[in-house]
Amino acid sequence: MRIYSIKNLNGVSNYHIGINQIEIDPEEIQIKELVELIEVIQSQHEDTILQFFNDKYILNPDHVLHACYFVQKAFYTKSNISNKKNLELLLYLATKRQIKLSLECFGVNSYNLHNKRISFCIISQKDNIQQVNIEINSYLHSKDIGLNLGNLSIDKFKIVKKYFEFSDNQILTVLKAYGYKNDVLDINSLNLESLYEVLTDLLCEKMALLSLEKRRYI
């Protein structure tokens, strides 16, 4: 598990974020149990948000951290799209206003269960991330495993680029701001770290644009 402490930023209160992946027994866990657990945790821990998500289109931990920030900011400024913070998180992960579309791609599905690996995020104004993580594992009879969201790969880069419809020109424009000299986008392992930084910037920009759209509850 990775735990982050976020200091007051742009009027958003201090808060803590935990990102983790756990191994579950697919014969014991159903989607409905994850939904129930979210309600249990959020009712027992005030000012705490829990969301399980499909990490297929998650670029890296920064993708999740930026989404968490925009969720906190949206509710602070009363510009939230959904009236539930855990659903708002999926909207910002997907950079979409439609909960149905966001759930289809970022909600946990049967593939995640059969793969025995589930990712989740905890956001809390209290320093209780470790305790909530213990309760999750106890409830699901699961265990922590190595967090792989920070791994760099060309395949993941291409998957995320395609899903969010980032063009080569968009990526080149940002790359050139970093000092990239070529006029053609070259995707290889030597510049993969820079390419990830570009996608992180572009994802943050899409989230910022989403936060500026007219408020509408779903």
PyMOL commands that set and color helices and strands:
alter all, ss='L'
color gray80, all
select helices_A, chain A and resi 31-44+61-76+85-94+99-106+110-114+129-140+154-163+168-177+189-212
alter helices_A, ss='H'
color red, helices_A
select strands_A, chain A and resi 2-6+15-23+48-53+117-124+143-144
alter strands_A, ss='S'
color yellow, strands_A
deselect
rebuild
show_as cartoon
